[in-house]
């Protein structure tokens, strides 16, 4: 079974600095998607960035970028120029596919990010 | 366009009761997934439905069931509630299923408290 591990329960960063959140996963599949989601205190889960496993190039979305190491099964998120609004719980997620044509998304336990002014 | 909507926002039940949670996907989305998020943990997958058929099921007991309607909205039912069912229940929609699926968009959730 696939698993997703986020080893950092909490992280803290100074405003305008850079922080990296770690994620590792376990799978025997070669074709999958990886995601980082943000869940602010208001609870709505928001997609931050996604990565397709067959793409070598690391995904970037403005201040957010990933370091995808397929062989190492590692998928870290880098937030540059951190802003107060980045404070939230961040979840790493893996999408696996079902034999009946569906999918399920497996989430890590999350990393709570604090941003200091 | 409206995002994923869920109702009710909060719910209090007692042990042994039954509850129904509702979800309306983004217009044009045909896939709905349900997740349970216990406080302090990541969401756990419960079900995925596409075109009114169950396409994925997580490791939850038979007390949990769901269905999808012709307009692609969905209901999650939980019978014989236990204290441990207290959680935030999230619904997510996407335009397709399987490897054709793209991003899932999440609703605000229903907070269920079982006393």
Interface residues (C-beta under 8 A of the other chain):
Chain A: X4 X31 X37 X42 X43 X44 X45 X46 X47 X50 X91 X93 X95 X97 X98 X100 X101 X102 X103 X104 X105 X106 X107 X108 X109 X110
Chain B: X31 X33 X35 X41 X42 X43 X44 X45 X48 X50 X54 X55 X56 X58 X88 X90 X92 X97 X98 X99 X101 X103 X104 X105 X106 X107 X108 X109
